[in-house]
Amino acid sequence: MAFPAKFTIQRGKVDLKDVVVAAGAAEAQTDTFSLNMDVTNLTKGEAVFLIDELKQKVMQMPWPPL
């Protein structure tokens, strides 16, 4: 059984320890990857930086996420 994972990172909290992994939404059970961002006060550079931090978290944790 797949584990739908949700990764959460906040602007200004960019250490890998700050990336929270929790159970994801039902859509994740359909081999779907979705990224939701509140870009009200976020620059494109900050968005790319945060996405890279999420990538690092995925790379360093056990797979599939538990």
N, CA, C and O atoms as CSV, one atom per row, in Angstrom:
chain,resi,resn,atom,element,x,y,z
A,1,MET,N,N,0.843,-1.181,0.000
A,1,MET,CA,C,0.000,0.000,0.000
A,1,MET,C,C,0.884,1.239,0.000
A,1,MET,O,O,1.846,1.322,0.764
A,2,ALA,N,N,0.566,2.173,-0.834
A,2,ALA,CA,C,1.323,3.413,-0.928
A,2,ALA,C,C,1.015,4.320,0.253
A,2,ALA,O,O,-0.079,4.293,0.817
A,3,PHE,N,N,1.988,5.105,0.600
A,3,PHE,CA,C,1.814,6.091,1.654
A,3,PHE,C,C,1.722,7.459,1.005
A,3,PHE,O,O,2.726,7.945,0.483
A,4,PRO,N,N,0.549,8.110,1.015
A,4,PRO,CA,C,0.468,9.453,0.460
A,4,PRO,C,C,1.161,10.432,1.406
A,4,PRO,O,O,0.757,10.572,2.560
A,5,ALA,N,N,2.180,11.095,0.931
A,5,ALA,CA,C,2.989,11.969,1.784
A,5,ALA,C,C,2.749,13.433,1.457
A,5,ALA,O,O,2.548,13.806,0.301
A,6,LYS,N,N,2.775,14.251,2.497
A,6,LYS,CA,C,2.646,15.698,2.365
A,6,LYS,C,C,3.895,16.318,2.981
A,6,LYS,O,O,4.213,16.051,4.140
A,7,PHE,N,N,4.591,17.130,2.227
A,7,PHE,CA,C,5.790,17.809,2.700
A,7,PHE,C,C,5.452,19.288,2.859
A,7,PHE,O,O,4.943,19.912,1.927
A,8,THR,N,N,5.732,19.852,4.031
A,8,THR,CA,C,5.403,21.250,4.288
A,8,THR,C,C,6.653,22.001,4.718
A,8,THR,O,O,7.386,21.565,5.606
A,9,ILE,N,N,6.882,23.139,4.072
A,9,ILE,CA,C,7.993,24.020,4.435
A,9,ILE,C,C,7.478,25.446,4.408
A,9,ILE,O,O,6.692,25.814,3.535
A,10,GLN,N,N,7.923,26.250,5.368
A,10,GLN,CA,C,7.463,27.635,5.453
A,10,GLN,C,C,8.583,28.596,5.079
A,10,GLN,O,O,9.760,28.333,5.325
A,11,ARG,N,N,8.198,29.686,4.493
A,11,ARG,CA,C,9.145,30.745,4.162
A,11,ARG,C,C,9.846,31.193,5.437
A,11,ARG,O,O,9.200,31.438,6.456
A,12,GLY,N,N,11.153,31.297,5.376
A,12,GLY,CA,C,11.929,31.712,6.541
A,12,GLY,C,C,12.385,30.557,7.416
A,12,GLY,O,O,13.267,30.734,8.256
A,13,LYS,N,N,11.804,29.384,7.235
A,13,LYS,CA,C,12.201,28.185,7.980
A,13,LYS,C,C,12.685,27.177,6.953
A,13,LYS,O,O,11.911,26.352,6.468
A,14,VAL,N,N,13.971,27.246,6.625
A,14,VAL,CA,C,14.446,26.509,5.463
A,14,VAL,C,C,15.442,25.402,5.787
A,14,VAL,O,O,16.033,24.826,4.873
A,15,ASP,N,N,15.638,25.094,7.051
A,15,ASP,CA,C,16.502,23.968,7.390
A,15,ASP,C,C,15.748,22.668,7.127
A,15,ASP,O,O,14.523,22.622,7.232
A,16,LEU,N,N,16.485,21.612,6.785
A,16,LEU,CA,C,15.824,20.337,6.509
A,16,LEU,C,C,14.977,19.876,7.682
A,16,LEU,O,O,13.945,19.233,7.487
A,17,LYS,N,N,15.404,20.200,8.902
A,17,LYS,CA,C,14.628,19.803,10.086
A,17,LYS,C,C,13.277,20.510,10.142
A,17,LYS,O,O,12.368,20.064,10.843
A,18,ASP,N,N,13.146,21.608,9.407
A,18,ASP,CA,C,11.897,22.367,9.395
A,18,ASP,C,C,10.887,21.837,8.389
A,18,ASP,O,O,9.728,22.251,8.406
A,19,VAL,N,N,11.305,20.926,7.509
A,19,VAL,CA,C,10.390,20.342,6.530
A,19,VAL,C,C,9.581,19.266,7.242
A,19,VAL,O,O,10.141,18.292,7.746
A,20,VAL,N,N,8.280,19.440,7.282
A,20,VAL,CA,C,7.397,18.515,7.990
A,20,VAL,C,C,6.834,17.505,6.988
A,20,VAL,O,O,6.338,17.868,5.922
A,21,VAL,N,N,6.927,16.226,7.363
A,21,VAL,CA,C,6.365,15.159,6.538
A,21,VAL,C,C,5.179,14.566,7.283
A,21,VAL,O,O,5.297,14.177,8.445
A,22,ALA,N,N,4.046,14.500,6.614
A,22,ALA,CA,C,2.825,13.976,7.219
A,22,ALA,C,C,2.044,13.196,6.169
A,22,ALA,O,O,2.436,13.136,5.004
A,23,ALA,N,N,0.948,12.606,6.592
A,23,ALA,CA,C,0.091,11.894,5.647
A,23,ALA,C,C,-0.473,12.879,4.631
A,23,ALA,O,O,-0.859,13.996,4.977
A,24,GLY,N,N,-0.514,12.453,3.385
A,24,GLY,CA,C,-0.987,13.318,2.311
A,24,GLY,C,C,-2.465,13.146,2.017
A,24,GLY,O,O,-3.165,12.378,2.677
A,25,ALA,N,N,-2.914,13.863,1.029
A,25,ALA,CA,C,-4.318,13.826,0.612
A,25,ALA,C,C,-4.584,12.602,-0.252
A,25,ALA,O,O,-3.657,11.962,-0.748
A,26,ALA,N,N,-5.835,12.294,-0.422
A,26,ALA,CA,C,-6.239,11.128,-1.206
A,26,ALA,C,C,-5.750,11.207,-2.647
A,26,ALA,O,O,-5.487,10.171,-3.257
A,27,GLU,N,N,-5.623,12.407,-3.207
A,27,GLU,CA,C,-5.143,12.526,-4.592
A,27,GLU,C,C,-3.747,11.946,-4.764
A,27,GLU,O,O,-3.382,11.498,-5.851
A,28,ALA,N,N,-2.972,11.955,-3.690
A,28,ALA,CA,C,-1.612,11.421,-3.767
A,28,ALA,C,C,-1.615,9.910,-3.969
A,28,ALA,O,O,-0.598,9.335,-4.358
A,29,GLN,N,N,-2.738,9.269,-3.712
A,29,GLN,CA,C,-2.832,7.831,-3.900
A,29,GLN,C,C,-3.021,7.473,-5.369
A,29,GLN,O,O,-3.112,6.292,-5.704
A,30,THR,N,N,-3.081,8.452,-6.237
A,30,THR,CA,C,-3.278,8.201,-7.655
A,30,THR,C,C,-2.011,8.523,-8.446
A,30,THR,O,O,-2.090,8.912,-9.612
A,31,ASP,N,N,-0.850,8.365,-7.821
A,31,ASP,CA,C,0.436,8.673,-8.454
A,31,ASP,C,C,0.497,10.108,-8.944
A,31,ASP,O,O,1.058,10.391,-10.003
A,32,THR,N,N,-0.083,11.007,-8.171
A,32,THR,CA,C,-0.108,12.423,-8.513
A,32,THR,C,C,0.798,13.191,-7.568
A,32,THR,O,O,0.824,12.934,-6.364
A,33,PHE,N,N,1.528,14.123,-8.117
A,33,PHE,CA,C,2.347,15.030,-7.321
A,33,PHE,C,C,1.782,16.420,-7.511
A,33,PHE,O,O,1.707,16.908,-8.638
A,34,SER,N,N,1.382,17.066,-6.425
A,34,SER,CA,C,0.889,18.434,-6.571
A,34,SER,C,C,1.644,19.332,-5.604
A,34,SER,O,O,2.047,18.913,-4.519
A,35,LEU,N,N,1.820,20.555,-6.019
A,35,LEU,CA,C,2.541,21.539,-5.224
A,35,LEU,C,C,1.642,22.760,-5.082
A,35,LEU,O,O,1.269,23.386,-6.074
A,36,ASN,N,N,1.302,23.090,-3.862
A,36,ASN,CA,C,0.474,24.268,-3.586
A,36,ASN,C,C,1.342,25.306,-2.901
A,36,ASN,O,O,2.020,25.006,-1.918
A,37,MET,N,N,1.323,26.521,-3.416
A,37,MET,CA,C,2.132,27.596,-2.836
A,37,MET,C,C,1.291,28.847,-2.673
A,37,MET,O,O,0.503,29.201,-3.550
A,38,ASP,N,N,1.464,29.509,-1.546
A,38,ASP,CA,C,0.894,30.838,-1.360
A,38,ASP,C,C,1.981,31.816,-1.796
A,38,ASP,O,O,2.964,32.016,-1.083
A,39,VAL,N,N,1.807,32.412,-2.947
A,39,VAL,CA,C,2.858,33.263,-3.513
A,39,VAL,C,C,2.582,34.754,-3.312
A,39,VAL,O,O,3.175,35.596,-3.987
A,40,THR,N,N,1.694,35.069,-2.395
A,40,THR,CA,C,1.349,36.462,-2.150
A,40,THR,C,C,2.589,37.321,-1.891
A,40,THR,O,O,2.734,38.395,-2.474
A,41,ASN,N,N,3.475,36.851,-1.024
A,41,ASN,CA,C,4.684,37.607,-0.675
A,41,ASN,C,C,5.954,36.838,-1.022
A,41,ASN,O,O,7.012,37.102,-0.451
A,42,LEU,N,N,5.861,35.905,-1.938
A,42,LEU,CA,C,6.974,35.029,-2.274
A,42,LEU,C,C,7.523,35.405,-3.644
A,42,LEU,O,O,6.776,35.510,-4.617
A,43,THR,N,N,8.846,35.607,-3.711
A,43,THR,CA,C,9.451,35.877,-5.014
A,43,THR,C,C,9.677,34.559,-5.749
A,43,THR,O,O,9.626,33.490,-5.141
A,44,LYS,N,N,9.920,34.631,-7.025
A,44,LYS,CA,C,10.205,33.427,-7.800
A,44,LYS,C,C,11.463,32.744,-7.261
A,44,LYS,O,O,11.512,31.518,-7.163
A,45,GLY,N,N,12.461,33.524,-6.920
A,45,GLY,CA,C,13.694,32.964,-6.362
A,45,GLY,C,C,13.449,32.219,-5.054
A,45,GLY,O,O,14.004,31.144,-4.832
A,46,GLU,N,N,12.611,32.799,-4.186
A,46,GLU,CA,C,12.282,32.133,-2.918
A,46,GLU,C,C,11.521,30.844,-3.179
A,46,GLU,O,O,11.753,29.842,-2.501
A,47,ALA,N,N,10.620,30.854,-4.146
A,47,ALA,CA,C,9.859,29.645,-4.480
A,47,ALA,C,C,10.792,28.540,-4.949
A,47,ALA,O,O,10.677,27.399,-4.502
A,48,VAL,N,N,11.717,28.869,-5.845
A,48,VAL,CA,C,12.668,27.871,-6.343
A,48,VAL,C,C,13.548,27.363,-5.207
A,48,VAL,O,O,13.843,26.170,-5.136
A,49,PHE,N,N,13.967,28.253,-4.325
A,49,PHE,CA,C,14.790,27.856,-3.178
A,49,PHE,C,C,14.032,26.871,-2.280
A,49,PHE,O,O,14.590,25.855,-1.866
A,50,LEU,N,N,12.759,27.169,-1.980
A,50,LEU,CA,C,11.965,26.279,-1.130
A,50,LEU,C,C,11.725,24.927,-1.803
A,50,LEU,O,O,11.742,23.894,-1.135
A,51,ILE,N,N,11.505,24.927,-3.101
A,51,ILE,CA,C,11.340,23.663,-3.828
A,51,ILE,C,C,12.614,22.844,-3.736
A,51,ILE,O,O,12.557,21.624,-3.582
A,52,ASP,N,N,13.767,23.503,-3.829
A,52,ASP,CA,C,15.041,22.797,-3.704
A,52,ASP,C,C,15.206,22.210,-2.306
A,52,ASP,O,O,15.738,21.110,-2.159
A,53,GLU,N,N,14.758,22.929,-1.279
A,53,GLU,CA,C,14.828,22.405,0.090
A,53,GLU,C,C,13.957,21.153,0.228
A,53,GLU,O,O,14.351,20.194,0.892
A,54,LEU,N,N,12.785,21.161,-0.392
A,54,LEU,CA,C,11.925,19.974,-0.377
A,54,LEU,C,C,12.620,18.808,-1.076
A,54,LEU,O,O,12.561,17.669,-0.611
A,55,LYS,N,N,13.272,19.099,-2.185
A,55,LYS,CA,C,14.015,18.070,-2.916
A,55,LYS,C,C,15.085,17.446,-2.027
A,55,LYS,O,O,15.240,16.225,-2.002
A,56,GLN,N,N,15.817,18.275,-1.302
A,56,GLN,CA,C,16.854,17.759,-0.410
A,56,GLN,C,C,16.255,16.867,0.675
A,56,GLN,O,O,16.834,15.839,1.024
A,57,LYS,N,N,15.117,17.252,1.198
A,57,LYS,CA,C,14.451,16.448,2.232
A,57,LYS,C,C,14.057,15.087,1.676
A,57,LYS,O,O,14.265,14.066,2.330
A,58,VAL,N,N,13.494,15.067,0.480
A,58,VAL,CA,C,13.104,13.802,-0.148
A,58,VAL,C,C,14.338,12.922,-0.353
A,58,VAL,O,O,14.280,11.713,-0.130
A,59,MET,N,N,15.438,13.514,-0.771
A,59,MET,CA,C,16.654,12.754,-1.047
A,59,MET,C,C,17.284,12.176,0.219
A,59,MET,O,O,17.891,11.107,0.158
A,60,GLN,N,N,17.160,12.844,1.356
A,60,GLN,CA,C,17.838,12.396,2.571
A,60,GLN,C,C,17.015,11.456,3.431
A,60,GLN,O,O,17.567,10.821,4.330
A,61,MET,N,N,15.724,11.343,3.191
A,61,MET,CA,C,14.886,10.507,4.050
A,61,MET,C,C,14.692,9.115,3.444
A,61,MET,O,O,14.922,8.926,2.250
A,62,PRO,N,N,14.272,8.146,4.252
A,62,PRO,CA,C,13.990,6.820,3.723
A,62,PRO,C,C,12.887,6.904,2.659
A,62,PRO,O,O,12.024,7.781,2.704
A,63,TRP,N,N,12.937,5.978,1.713
A,63,TRP,CA,C,11.920,5.975,0.664
A,63,TRP,C,C,11.287,4.609,0.566
A,63,TRP,O,O,12.035,3.631,0.559
A,64,PRO,N,N,10.005,4.451,0.492
A,64,PRO,CA,C,9.011,5.527,0.533
A,64,PRO,C,C,8.928,6.132,1.924
A,64,PRO,O,O,9.298,5.484,2.903
A,65,PRO,N,N,8.445,7.368,2.024
A,65,PRO,CA,C,8.355,8.028,3.326
A,65,PRO,C,C,7.417,7.252,4.259
A,65,PRO,O,O,6.369,6.762,3.839
A,66,LEU,N,N,7.802,7.155,5.485
A,66,LEU,CA,C,6.996,6.415,6.463
A,66,LEU,C,C,6.422,7.326,7.518
A,66,LEU,O,O,5.719,6.864,8.417
